Protein backbone atom coordinates (compact mmCIF):
# COMPACT_ATOMS: atom_id res chain seq x y z
CA UNK A 1 0.00 0.00 0.00
CA UNK A 2 1.30 3.43 -0.87
CA UNK A 3 1.71 5.61 2.16
CA UNK A 4 0.60 9.21 2.22
CA UNK A 5 2.27 11.55 4.65
CA UNK A 6 3.03 15.17 5.27
CA UNK A 7 6.63 15.96 4.44
CA UNK A 8 7.89 18.57 6.88
CA UNK A 9 10.99 20.61 6.05
CA UNK A 10 12.24 22.82 8.82
CA UNK A 11 14.24 25.40 6.92
CA UNK A 12 16.14 27.74 9.22
CA UNK A 13 18.17 30.51 7.65
CA UNK A 14 20.40 32.93 9.51
CA UNK A 15 21.90 36.37 9.15
CA UNK A 16 25.38 36.41 10.57
CA UNK A 17 26.05 40.12 10.53
CA UNK A 18 28.89 41.42 12.67
CA UNK A 19 28.66 45.15 12.18
CA UNK A 20 29.52 44.91 8.47
CA UNK A 21 27.26 45.68 5.56
CA UNK A 22 25.59 42.85 3.65
CA UNK A 23 27.72 43.56 0.59
CA UNK A 24 31.00 43.30 2.52
CA UNK A 25 30.15 40.15 4.48
CA UNK A 26 30.73 36.68 3.01
CA UNK A 27 27.71 34.76 1.77
CA UNK A 28 26.68 31.36 3.13
CA UNK A 29 24.91 28.39 1.58
CA UNK A 30 23.24 25.36 3.13
CA UNK A 31 22.03 22.41 1.03
CA UNK A 32 20.09 19.43 2.37
CA UNK A 33 18.78 16.43 0.45
CA UNK A 34 17.19 13.02 0.78
CA UNK A 35 19.06 10.82 0.00
CA UNK A 36 22.63 12.15 0.17
CA UNK A 37 23.74 13.90 -3.01
CA UNK A 38 26.98 15.09 -4.53
CA UNK A 39 27.10 18.91 -4.68
CA UNK A 40 28.55 20.72 -7.68
CA UNK A 41 28.89 24.51 -7.70
CA UNK A 42 29.72 26.12 -11.05
CA UNK A 43 30.75 22.70 -12.33
CA UNK A 44 33.13 21.91 -9.45
CA UNK A 45 32.49 19.11 -6.96
CA UNK A 46 32.54 20.70 -3.49
CA UNK A 47 31.24 17.90 -1.27
CA UNK A 48 28.09 16.02 -0.34
CA UNK A 49 24.85 16.90 1.43
CA UNK A 50 24.30 18.05 4.09
CA UNK A 51 26.49 20.86 2.80
CA UNK A 52 27.29 24.17 4.52
CA UNK A 53 29.77 26.83 3.44
CA UNK A 54 29.84 30.18 5.29
CA UNK A 55 32.69 31.75 3.36
CA UNK A 56 31.30 32.00 -0.16
CA UNK A 57 31.61 34.93 -2.52
CA UNK A 58 28.38 36.85 -3.15
CA UNK A 59 26.93 36.50 -6.65
CA UNK A 60 25.09 34.04 -8.86
CA UNK A 61 26.12 30.39 -8.80
CA UNK A 62 24.90 27.27 -10.58
CA UNK A 63 24.17 24.37 -8.26
CA UNK A 64 23.81 20.77 -9.39
CA UNK A 65 22.81 17.93 -7.09
CA UNK A 66 23.40 14.32 -8.15
CA UNK A 67 21.73 11.88 -5.72
CA UNK A 68 23.64 8.88 -4.49
CA UNK A 69 21.51 5.75 -4.46
CA UNK A 70 22.46 2.09 -4.62
CA UNK A 71 18.91 0.87 -5.30
CA UNK A 72 17.72 2.92 -8.28
CA UNK A 73 18.67 5.78 -10.57
CA UNK A 74 17.25 9.05 -9.24
CA UNK A 75 16.65 12.27 -11.16
CA UNK A 76 19.29 14.94 -10.51
CA UNK A 77 18.55 18.66 -10.00
CA UNK A 78 20.19 21.83 -11.25
CA UNK A 79 19.37 25.48 -10.56
CA UNK A 80 20.80 28.96 -10.24
CA UNK A 81 21.12 30.81 -6.96
CA UNK A 82 22.09 34.41 -6.17
CA UNK A 83 24.13 34.47 -2.97
CA UNK A 84 24.15 37.67 -0.91
CA UNK A 85 26.76 38.78 1.59
CA UNK A 86 25.74 38.34 5.22
CA UNK A 87 22.97 35.89 4.35
CA UNK A 88 22.68 32.12 4.68
CA UNK A 89 20.63 30.70 1.79
CA UNK A 90 19.01 27.27 2.02
CA UNK A 91 18.16 24.71 -0.67
CA UNK A 92 16.42 21.41 0.03
CA UNK A 93 15.59 18.51 -2.27
CA UNK A 94 13.89 15.12 -1.96
CA UNK A 95 14.77 12.97 -4.96
CA UNK A 96 12.74 10.36 -6.85
CA UNK A 97 13.31 8.31 -9.98
CA UNK A 98 11.38 10.87 -12.05
CA UNK A 99 11.49 14.63 -11.62
CA UNK A 100 7.69 14.91 -11.36
CA UNK A 101 7.82 12.84 -8.17
CA UNK A 102 10.71 14.86 -6.69
CA UNK A 103 10.16 17.85 -4.42
CA UNK A 104 12.15 20.65 -2.89
CA UNK A 105 12.38 24.25 -1.74
CA UNK A 106 14.46 27.37 -2.23
CA UNK A 107 13.99 30.20 0.27
CA UNK A 108 14.98 33.73 -0.65
CA UNK A 109 14.77 37.21 0.82
CA UNK A 110 14.38 40.48 -1.04
CA UNK A 111 14.57 43.95 0.59
CA UNK A 112 11.35 45.99 0.61
CA UNK A 113 10.61 49.64 1.31
CA UNK A 114 8.52 48.94 4.39
CA UNK A 115 11.18 48.46 7.05
CA UNK A 116 8.65 47.98 9.85
CA UNK A 117 6.98 44.91 8.40
CA UNK A 118 7.78 41.68 6.58
CA UNK A 119 6.09 40.22 3.52
CA UNK A 120 5.82 36.77 1.98
CA UNK A 121 5.72 35.52 -1.62
CA UNK A 122 4.88 31.90 -2.30
CA UNK A 123 5.59 30.31 -5.66
CA UNK A 124 4.87 26.65 -6.34
CA UNK A 125 5.42 24.28 -9.22
CA UNK A 126 2.80 23.59 -10.34
CA UNK A 127 0.96 26.75 -9.35
CA UNK A 128 -2.54 26.85 -7.90
CA UNK A 129 -1.62 25.28 -4.55
CA UNK A 130 -3.63 26.29 -1.50
CA UNK A 131 -1.44 28.32 0.84
CA UNK A 132 -2.01 28.11 4.58
CA UNK A 133 -0.10 30.49 6.82
CA UNK A 134 -0.13 29.54 10.50
CA UNK A 135 -3.16 27.33 9.91
CA UNK A 136 -5.21 29.95 8.02
CA UNK A 137 -6.08 29.66 4.32
CA UNK A 138 -4.66 32.73 2.55
CA UNK A 139 -5.17 31.97 -1.15
CA UNK A 140 -3.63 30.12 -4.07
CA UNK A 141 -0.08 30.27 -5.39
CA UNK A 142 1.50 32.34 -6.77
CA UNK A 143 0.61 34.53 -3.79
CA UNK A 144 2.01 37.66 -2.15
CA UNK A 145 1.11 38.63 1.42
CA UNK A 146 2.11 42.03 2.78
CA UNK A 147 2.63 43.04 6.39
CA UNK A 148 3.07 39.66 8.01
CA UNK A 149 4.48 39.47 11.52
CA UNK A 150 8.20 39.09 12.03
CA UNK A 151 9.20 35.73 13.43
CA UNK A 152 8.63 32.04 12.76
CA UNK A 153 5.68 30.97 10.62
CA UNK A 154 4.18 27.64 9.60
CA UNK A 155 3.53 27.35 5.86
CA UNK A 156 1.44 24.47 4.46
CA UNK A 157 0.95 23.86 0.74
CA UNK A 158 -1.62 21.51 -0.77
CA UNK A 159 -2.79 20.73 -4.29
CA UNK A 160 -4.99 17.91 -5.57
CA UNK A 161 -2.87 15.16 -7.07
CA UNK A 162 0.31 16.25 -5.24
CA UNK A 163 1.81 15.46 -1.86
CA UNK A 164 1.22 18.22 0.73
CA UNK A 165 4.28 20.14 1.85
CA UNK A 166 5.01 21.86 5.16
CA UNK A 167 7.67 24.47 5.91
CA UNK A 168 8.76 26.45 8.93
CA UNK A 169 10.68 29.68 8.38
CA UNK A 170 11.24 33.03 10.03
CA UNK A 171 10.23 36.33 8.44
CA UNK A 172 12.28 39.50 8.93
CA UNK A 173 11.03 43.08 8.95
CA UNK A 174 12.19 45.02 5.90
CA UNK A 175 12.34 41.93 3.69
CA UNK A 176 10.08 39.82 1.50
CA UNK A 177 10.53 36.13 2.16
CA UNK A 178 10.21 34.26 -1.15
CA UNK A 179 9.37 30.58 -0.87
CA UNK A 180 9.78 28.63 -4.11
CA UNK A 181 8.52 25.07 -3.65
CA UNK A 182 8.26 22.18 -6.06
CA UNK A 183 5.49 19.75 -5.16
CA UNK A 184 5.82 16.01 -5.76
CA UNK A 185 3.10 14.32 -7.77
CA UNK A 186 1.19 11.56 -5.97
CA UNK A 187 1.76 8.05 -7.25
CA UNK A 188 5.34 7.08 -6.39
CA UNK A 189 6.45 5.79 -3.00
CA UNK A 190 8.58 8.37 -1.23
CA UNK A 191 12.11 7.58 -0.17
CA UNK A 192 11.28 8.63 3.40
CA UNK A 193 8.14 7.22 5.08
CA UNK A 194 8.26 9.60 8.03
CA UNK A 195 8.49 13.38 8.34
CA UNK A 196 12.03 14.68 8.02
CA UNK A 197 13.79 17.58 9.61
CA UNK A 198 16.37 19.50 7.63
CA UNK A 199 19.33 20.35 9.88
CA UNK A 200 19.31 23.96 11.05
CA UNK A 201 22.17 26.41 11.00
CA UNK A 202 24.63 26.91 13.83
CA UNK A 203 23.77 29.46 16.55
CA UNK A 204 24.19 33.04 15.42
CA UNK A 205 23.75 36.45 17.05
CA UNK A 206 20.35 36.72 15.38
CA UNK A 207 18.50 33.77 13.86
CA UNK A 208 16.22 34.85 11.03
CA UNK A 209 15.00 33.64 7.68
CA UNK A 210 17.38 35.36 5.32
CA UNK A 211 18.00 33.73 1.98
CA UNK A 212 18.54 35.71 -1.17
CA UNK A 213 18.51 33.84 -4.39
CA UNK A 214 16.98 34.06 -7.79
CA UNK A 215 14.45 31.47 -9.02
CA UNK A 216 15.88 27.96 -9.18
CA UNK A 217 15.83 27.69 -12.95
CA UNK A 218 16.64 30.20 -15.65
CA UNK A 219 13.55 31.78 -17.22
CA UNK A 220 12.74 30.98 -20.85
CA UNK A 221 13.44 33.65 -23.44
CA UNK A 222 10.34 35.87 -23.83
CA UNK A 223 8.57 35.89 -27.18
CA UNK A 224 7.83 39.10 -29.09
CA UNK A 225 4.38 40.50 -28.36
CA UNK A 226 1.92 39.76 -31.17
CA UNK A 227 0.59 42.62 -33.27
CA UNK A 228 -2.95 43.52 -32.20
CA UNK A 229 -5.32 45.12 -34.67
CA UNK A 230 -7.49 48.15 -33.91
CA UNK A 231 -10.73 47.31 -32.11
CA UNK A 232 -9.51 43.88 -30.99
CA UNK A 233 -9.84 42.98 -27.29
CA UNK A 234 -6.55 42.08 -25.65
CA UNK A 235 -4.92 41.41 -22.29
CA UNK A 236 -1.77 42.87 -20.78
CA UNK A 237 0.32 40.65 -18.51
CA UNK A 238 0.83 42.17 -15.04
CA UNK A 239 3.71 41.75 -12.61
CA UNK A 240 3.89 38.31 -10.96
CA UNK A 241 5.97 36.94 -8.08
CA UNK A 242 7.81 34.65 -10.51
CA UNK A 243 8.44 37.20 -13.29
CA UNK A 244 6.32 35.16 -15.71
CA UNK A 245 2.86 33.63 -16.12
CA UNK A 246 2.03 30.10 -17.32
CA UNK A 247 -0.09 29.55 -20.42
CA UNK A 248 -2.15 26.38 -20.03
CA UNK A 249 -4.07 24.09 -22.37
CA UNK A 250 -7.29 24.56 -20.38
CA UNK A 251 -8.72 26.99 -17.83
CA UNK A 252 -7.33 25.00 -14.92
CA UNK A 253 -4.14 24.98 -12.87
CA UNK A 254 -3.96 21.19 -13.32
CA UNK A 255 -3.87 21.37 -17.13
CA UNK A 256 -0.74 21.14 -19.26
CA UNK A 257 1.65 24.10 -19.42
CA UNK A 258 2.09 25.27 -23.02
CA UNK A 259 4.34 28.31 -22.62
CA UNK A 260 5.19 31.29 -20.42
CA UNK A 261 4.30 34.95 -20.98
CA UNK A 262 5.89 37.94 -19.27
CA UNK A 263 4.84 41.20 -17.56
CA UNK A 264 4.16 44.04 -20.01
CA UNK A 265 3.41 41.75 -22.97
CA UNK A 266 0.04 42.07 -24.74
CA UNK A 267 -1.95 39.29 -26.41
CA UNK A 268 -5.28 39.07 -28.30
CA UNK A 269 -8.15 37.99 -26.04
CA UNK A 270 -10.19 35.14 -27.52
CA UNK A 271 -12.43 33.97 -24.68
CA UNK A 272 -13.16 34.29 -20.94
CA UNK A 273 -14.13 31.60 -18.43
CA UNK A 274 -14.33 31.76 -14.62
CA UNK A 275 -11.45 34.16 -14.11
CA UNK A 276 -9.34 32.77 -16.96
CA UNK A 277 -8.49 34.38 -20.31
CA UNK A 278 -7.90 32.47 -23.53
CA UNK A 279 -5.21 34.22 -25.57
CA UNK A 280 -3.30 33.78 -28.81
CA UNK A 281 0.27 33.74 -27.49
CA UNK A 282 1.95 32.93 -30.81
CA UNK A 283 0.95 32.58 -34.44
CA UNK A 284 -1.46 29.65 -34.57
CA UNK A 285 -1.10 28.91 -30.86
CA UNK A 286 -3.74 29.49 -28.18
CA UNK A 287 -3.95 28.87 -24.46
CA UNK A 288 -5.38 30.00 -21.13
CA UNK A 289 -3.89 32.31 -18.48
CA UNK A 290 -5.09 33.22 -15.00
CA UNK A 291 -6.94 36.55 -14.94
CA UNK A 292 -5.34 37.29 -11.55
CA UNK A 293 -2.21 38.53 -13.32
CA UNK A 294 -3.68 39.99 -16.49
CA UNK A 295 -5.63 43.15 -17.32
CA UNK A 296 -8.27 43.15 -20.04
CA UNK A 297 -8.63 45.93 -22.62
CA UNK A 298 -11.53 46.29 -25.04
C-alpha positions in Angstrom: 0.0 0.0 0.0 1.3 3.4 -0.9 1.7 5.6 2.2 0.6 9.2 2.2 2.3 11.5 4.6 3.0 15.2 5.3 6.6 16.0 4.4 7.9 18.6 6.9 11.0 20.6 6.1 12.2 22.8 8.8 14.2 25.4 6.9 16.1 27.7 9.2 18.2 30.5 7.6 20.4 32.9 9.5 21.9 36.4 9.2 25.4 36.4 10.6 26.0 40.1 10.5 28.9 41.4 12.7 28.7 45.2 12.2 29.5 44.9 8.5 27.3 45.7 5.6 25.6 42.9 3.6 27.7 43.6 0.6 31.0 43.3 2.5 30.2 40.2 4.5 30.7 36.7 3.0 27.7 34.8 1.8 26.7 31.4 3.1 24.9 28.4 1.6 23.2 25.4 3.1 22.0 22.4 1.0 20.1 19.4 2.4 18.8 16.4 0.4 17.2 13.0 0.8 19.1 10.8 0.0 22.6 12.1 0.2 23.7 13.9 -3.0 27.0 15.1 -4.5 27.1 18.9 -4.7 28.5 20.7 -7.7 28.9 24.5 -7.7 29.7 26.1 -11.0 30.7 22.7 -12.3 33.1 21.9 -9.5 32.5 19.1 -7.0 32.5 20.7 -3.5 31.2 17.9 -1.3 28.1 16.0 -0.3 24.9 16.9 1.4 24.3 18.1 4.1 26.5 20.9 2.8 27.3 24.2 4.5 29.8 26.8 3.4 29.8 30.2 5.3 32.7 31.8 3.4 31.3 32.0 -0.2 31.6 34.9 -2.5 28.4 36.8 -3.2 26.9 36.5 -6.6 25.1 34.0 -8.9 26.1 30.4 -8.8 24.9 27.3 -10.6 24.2 24.4 -8.3 23.8 20.8 -9.4 22.8 17.9 -7.1 23.4 14.3 -8.1 21.7 11.9 -5.7 23.6 8.9 -4.5 21.5 5.8 -4.5 22.5 2.1 -4.6 18.9 0.9 -5.3 17.7 2.9 -8.3 18.7 5.8 -10.6 17.2 9.0 -9.2 16.6 12.3 -11.2 19.3 14.9 -10.5 18.6 18.7 -10.0 20.2 21.8 -11.2 19.4 25.5 -10.6 20.8 29.0 -10.2 21.1 30.8 -7.0 22.1 34.4 -6.2 24.1 34.5 -3.0 24.2 37.7 -0.9 26.8 38.8 1.6 25.7 38.3 5.2 23.0 35.9 4.3 22.7 32.1 4.7 20.6 30.7 1.8 19.0 27.3 2.0 18.2 24.7 -0.7 16.4 21.4 0.0 15.6 18.5 -2.3 13.9 15.1 -2.0 14.8 13.0 -5.0 12.7 10.4 -6.8 13.3 8.3 -10.0 11.4 10.9 -12.0 11.5 14.6 -11.6 7.7 14.9 -11.4 7.8 12.8 -8.2 10.7 14.9 -6.7 10.2 17.8 -4.4 12.2 20.7 -2.9 12.4 24.2 -1.7 14.5 27.4 -2.2 14.0 30.2 0.3 15.0 33.7 -0.6 14.8 37.2 0.8 14.4 40.5 -1.0 14.6 44.0 0.6 11.4 46.0 0.6 10.6 49.6 1.3 8.5 48.9 4.4 11.2 48.5 7.1 8.6 48.0 9.8 7.0 44.9 8.4 7.8 41.7 6.6 6.1 40.2 3.5 5.8 36.8 2.0 5.7 35.5 -1.6 4.9 31.9 -2.3 5.6 30.3 -5.7 4.9 26.6 -6.3 5.4 24.3 -9.2 2.8 23.6 -10.3 1.0 26.8 -9.4 -2.5 26.9 -7.9 -1.6 25.3 -4.5 -3.6 26.3 -1.5 -1.4 28.3 0.8 -2.0 28.1 4.6 -0.1 30.5 6.8 -0.1 29.5 10.5 -3.2 27.3 9.9 -5.2 29.9 8.0 -6.1 29.7 4.3 -4.7 32.7 2.6 -5.2 32.0 -1.1 -3.6 30.1 -4.1 -0.1 30.3 -5.4 1.5 32.3 -6.8 0.6 34.5 -3.8 2.0 37.7 -2.1 1.1 38.6 1.4 2.1 42.0 2.8 2.6 43.0 6.4 3.1 39.7 8.0 4.5 39.5 11.5 8.2 39.1 12.0 9.2 35.7 13.4 8.6 32.0 12.8 5.7 31.0 10.6 4.2 27.6 9.6 3.5 27.4 5.9 1.4 24.5 4.5 1.0 23.9 0.7 -1.6 21.5 -0.8 -2.8 20.7 -4.3 -5.0 17.9 -5.6 -2.9 15.2 -7.1 0.3 16.2 -5.2 1.8 15.5 -1.9 1.2 18.2 0.7 4.3 20.1 1.9 5.0 21.9 5.2 7.7 24.5 5.9 8.8 26.5 8.9 10.7 29.7 8.4 11.2 33.0 10.0 10.2 36.3 8.4 12.3 39.5 8.9 11.0 43.1 8.9 12.2 45.0 5.9 12.3 41.9 3.7 10.1 39.8 1.5 10.5 36.1 2.2 10.2 34.3 -1.2 9.4 30.6 -0.9 9.8 28.6 -4.1 8.5 25.1 -3.6 8.3 22.2 -6.1 5.5 19.8 -5.2 5.8 16.0 -5.8 3.1 14.3 -7.8 1.2 11.6 -6.0 1.8 8.1 -7.2 5.3 7.1 -6.4 6.5 5.8 -3.0 8.6 8.4 -1.2 12.1 7.6 -0.2 11.3 8.6 3.4 8.1 7.2 5.1 8.3 9.6 8.0 8.5 13.4 8.3 12.0 14.7 8.0 13.8 17.6 9.6 16.4 19.5 7.6 19.3 20.4 9.9 19.3 24.0 11.1 22.2 26.4 11.0 24.6 26.9 13.8 23.8 29.5 16.6 24.2 33.0 15.4 23.8 36.4 17.1 20.3 36.7 15.4 18.5 33.8 13.9 16.2 34.8 11.0 15.0 33.6 7.7 17.4 35.4 5.3 18.0 33.7 2.0 18.5 35.7 -1.2 18.5 33.8 -4.4 17.0 34.1 -7.8 14.4 31.5 -9.0 15.9 28.0 -9.2 15.8 27.7 -13.0 16.6 30.2 -15.6 13.5 31.8 -17.2 12.7 31.0 -20.9 13.4 33.6 -23.4 10.3 35.9 -23.8 8.6 35.9 -27.2 7.8 39.1 -29.1 4.4 40.5 -28.4 1.9 39.8 -31.2 0.6 42.6 -33.3 -3.0 43.5 -32.2 -5.3 45.1 -34.7 -7.5 48.1 -33.9 -10.7 47.3 -32.1 -9.5 43.9 -31.0 -9.8 43.0 -27.3 -6.6 42.1 -25.6 -4.9 41.4 -22.3 -1.8 42.9 -20.8 0.3 40.6 -18.5 0.8 42.2 -15.0 3.7 41.7 -12.6 3.9 38.3 -11.0 6.0 36.9 -8.1 7.8 34.6 -10.5 8.4 37.2 -13.3 6.3 35.2 -15.7 2.9 33.6 -16.1 2.0 30.1 -17.3 -0.1 29.6 -20.4 -2.1 26.4 -20.0 -4.1 24.1 -22.4 -7.3 24.6 -20.4 -8.7 27.0 -17.8 -7.3 25.0 -14.9 -4.1 25.0 -12.9 -4.0 21.2 -13.3 -3.9 21.4 -17.1 -0.7 21.1 -19.3 1.6 24.1 -19.4 2.1 25.3 -23.0 4.3 28.3 -22.6 5.2 31.3 -20.4 4.3 34.9 -21.0 5.9 37.9 -19.3 4.8 41.2 -17.6 4.2 44.0 -20.0 3.4 41.8 -23.0 0.0 42.1 -24.7 -2.0 39.3 -26.4 -5.3 39.1 -28.3 -8.1 38.0 -26.0 -10.2 35.1 -27.5 -12.4 34.0 -24.7 -13.2 34.3 -20.9 -14.1 31.6 -18.4 -14.3 31.8 -14.6 -11.4 34.2 -14.1 -9.3 32.8 -17.0 -8.5 34.4 -20.3 -7.9 32.5 -23.5 -5.2 34.2 -25.6 -3.3 33.8 -28.8 0.3 33.7 -27.5 2.0 32.9 -30.8 1.0 32.6 -34.4 -1.5 29.7 -34.6 -1.1 28.9 -30.9 -3.7 29.5 -28.2 -4.0 28.9 -24.5 -5.4 30.0 -21.1 -3.9 32.3 -18.5 -5.1 33.2 -15.0 -6.9 36.5 -14.9 -5.3 37.3 -11.6 -2.2 38.5 -13.3 -3.7 40.0 -16.5 -5.6 43.1 -17.3 -8.3 43.2 -20.0 -8.6 45.9 -22.6 -11.5 46.3 -25.0 
